[in-house]
Amino acid sequence: MANSNQVNEFISAQIAEWPQAAGNFAALNDVKVKDLDVDGMHIKVQFNPARMVSSAAKVDAASLKARKCFLCAENRPDVQRGIEWGDKYIILVNPFPIFPRHLTIPDTSHTDQLIQGRVADMLRLAQELDQYTVFYNGPRCGASAPDHMHFQAGNSDFLTLDENLQGADMQVIAQDGESTLALVDSMPMKVFVIDTDNPETGSKLFERLYAAIPVPEGEKEPMMNILAYSTPVGVRLVVIPRKRHRPSFYGTETDEQMLISPASVDMGGVFITPRPQDFERVNADTIRTIFDELCLSKEEIDEIANNVK
Ligand SMILES: [Zn+2]
């Protein structure tokens, strides 16, 4: 068990004893943020140079093999402490934060980033850490350690996802008792939403959705970003199916390219730009293009909804 206050105190304690983390958290006070309206969705853009490491991460098999895994206990700095959670996770402070309170929650063993069988864990974490949004980046949807299973979590009030979903039209496509699986296709970003007060039931609804999403050739699971957070009545899981890792304009070599590598935080409403020129250039059209290229179309999402058994 863990709770938000315990984790908040843990983050403060780590910042007090870990200069690198302290410096990066302090730098968040100076990041620039701008607000965009993308067809009614409230999107924030954050200029965060410390995230260069993640946005430019090489996640191909050879690069992964050549580096020491930063989520394995033996490679973590001595100063990085953790809170054990359940029988196989450890809650850590993320030393390269985007959120004012940012956690990484790896499995205690070095095992592939795959979501199957772990959604109940995710929902339980989101229930216990009720001030936090717990999120999962698929191995080719923004995870910078696709070889080591991990969730992340950040203070929920930072993201705009919940605000954007408040006014959205939810079409319930499956139900289990009080728990529902709904399709939201009224925003530029098409998503599925599971509302439940029971992690096991929510997990079963997720498995039905998971089975309906096509797995691209060469992948081990459907491409997805997933976010979970507490609501006044239970916990909400937002599943964002993806069809592409990075936008067509990803890169740094030409003037047309931008260093934006969207993951759950971006899909949750806060797009991260590590370079100042990209921060200046990003506008509503850029975000619309990202949703069009990386997320599914109305037709594609409807087909999945039709295939949910
Ligand atoms: Zn590892």
Residues whose N, C-alpha, C, O or C-beta is under 5 A from the ligand:
A	BS01	ZN	C69 L71 C72 H110 H148
